[in-house]
């Protein structure tokens, strides 16, 4: 069992972990099929301030767009836009961690899946709060894969605040694992206004 030493100077600090694919999907939903273009750093700091906390570190996890051995013009354009986005995040001090995008063919159609993203996030959820002596994290996600890590944090008296989004209807596009909801200290639903408040002016 790992022991953590109390440090009052870190009581109001937290670390933020963002599932970038999930957050992008919410932005597109609230934008009626088009991603809302907003300042991610300000968006996150607003959520953190709502909890009366200060973000010591912000981690963003995603996979770059798929690239064929001989990339098409469309693939190159997507990669170029993604690279510009990541560059801006890093400029603002956000730590970006990337997996890879896998393409497989199912029933005659291509299906794209992220690989290595969730495991990287789950490992950091445990390691970073311990390393930085933090007793609170903010997680933006919906996946039950993070539950074992969150339960381990709870044993170390590290609270997880979950920002997520789900719909209470039968044919729903968004769902968050009940197991994940039950494992965290508290959860808050993201709203369209959370994004629009920091939307870039056209």
PyMOL commands that set and color helices and strands:
alter all, ss='L'
color gray80, all
select helices_A, chain A and resi 8-10+20-30+40-50+73-91+117-132+144-155+178-183+192-196
alter helices_A, ss='H'
color red, helices_A
select strands_A, chain A and resi 13-19+54-63+95-106+109-115+136-140+159-164+186-189
alter strands_A, ss='S'
color yellow, strands_A
deselect
rebuild
show_as cartoon
